[in-house]
């Protein structure tokens, strides 16, 4: 379900359509979709294309030097798609890409000051989106959910 479909769906009707499958893969996909729809909406309101733009900004915000290939692995976006995201962010002057001192074929993306401002502004919108998605879960359930997801993501492939 894309952003347009999700935005057109009646309130309370997500991509599960009221079904409660016991399939972990399906549930994780549906939960991810719900979060991405909220983040995409916030990104568009801020002049970004979608949540992928913010995810790239969020990873670059830590200042750690990463190649484009390393960045693609961290944000879980294939390298071809990442290049189009980086091109877009560079056109908006939110990032710059410099040549690696070790290999002139390799580019190192970095945040600009404008990128830092957009990241900070979007972080607040992300918090609001997360609160909307997790509405109805008390703090202990939210914490347990995060702990479980960290364990799942941290497992080797």
N, C-alpha and C positions, 0 to 999 in steps of 0.2 A: 504494500500500500504506500503510495507516494504521499507527499505533503498535501497536494491538492485534494486527493481522496480523503485523507484523514481529516482535513479541515472541513470537508463537506459532510462528513459523517455526523449523525445526530449525537448530541452529548451523551456520554456514557457508553457509546458503542464503539469499541476499538476493533482491531483486525480479527479478534476472536469471535465477534458477532454473538457474544453471550455464551459461547461454548467454554467448557472447562476441561480441556484435554489434560491427560496425565503424562504428556510427552514433554520432557525437559527442553529439548531442542525447540519445539514449537513455542513453549512458554517464554524461554529466553529471547527468542526472536520477537515475539509479540511485545515483551517488556521493553526491549531495545527500541522497537519501532515507536512505542508510545513516548519514550524519552526523546528520541530523535525528532519526532514531530514537534514536540514542545521546543526543543533547541533550534530546530530549523526556523520555526516561527519567530523566535527571538532574534536569530541571526539576520533574517530578512528585514525585520524592523530596524536593525542597526546598520543596514547597508551591506551586510555580508551576503554571500550566496547561500550558505547552509552551515550546518553544525561542523562539517569537516574543516571549514575555514577557522573556526574557533579552536578546534582540537589542535590544529597545527600551531596557532598562536600560543595556546596553553603550554604545549611542549617546548616551544622555543623560549618561552618566558623565563625558564630556569637558567638561561644563559649558557648551558652546556653545549659545546661544539659538537654538532652531529652532521654527518653527510646526509644528502637527500635520501640515500638508500637506508641509512640508519633511522632517519625520521619516518620513512614509510613503514618500517617495522614497528616503531613505537606507537604510531597512531593507527596501525592496522588498516592502512590504505595501500592498495597496490601502487607500485612506483609510477606507472603510467598515469593513473588518476591523480596521484600526488603532484606530479609535474604541472598538471592543469590548475590545481589548487594553488601551488606556489606561483605560477604565472599570474593568476588573478590577484593574489595578495601583493605581489610585487607591483603590478599595475596600480593598485590602490595605495602604494607606498607604505604598506604595513610591514613588509619585510624587504631585505636586500639579500642577494646571494653573492658571495665572494668566492674566489678561486682558492682551493685548498693549497697551502704552502707545500704540501707533500706530493700532490698530484694535480696538475693543472686541468685534468679532465673532470675533477670532482668539485662540486659546488657545496658551499656551506651556507645554509639559510640562517639569517639572524633577524631579530625584531628591530624595527625602527622605533623611535619615540612614539610615533602615531600608532604603531602596532601595540605598544605597551598600554597606551590609553584605551584602545579598543578592547584589548584583553581584559583590562581591569573593569571596564564598563560591562562587558559581556559576562564576566565572572558573577556579577550581581544578578544578571538575568538568568544565568544558569542556576544559581541558588533558588531563585523564584520558581523556575521550571521544575527543579528537583522536588521542591516542597509541594508543588501541584501534583506531581506524579506519585509522591509518597504520602499524600494526604490520607489520613485514616490509620496510618501506621504509627504506633507509639515509638518513643525514642529507642527502647530496647529492641524492637523489631527492626527498626532502621539500622541500628548498629549491627545486629545479627546478619541482616541482609548484606551489608557492606563487608563484614568479616567473611561470609561465605563466598561472595564474589571474588574477593582478594585471593582466597584459597583456590577457587576454580581457575582464575586467570594465572595464578602463580605456578600451576602444575606444568611440568614439561610436556611438550607435544609428543 
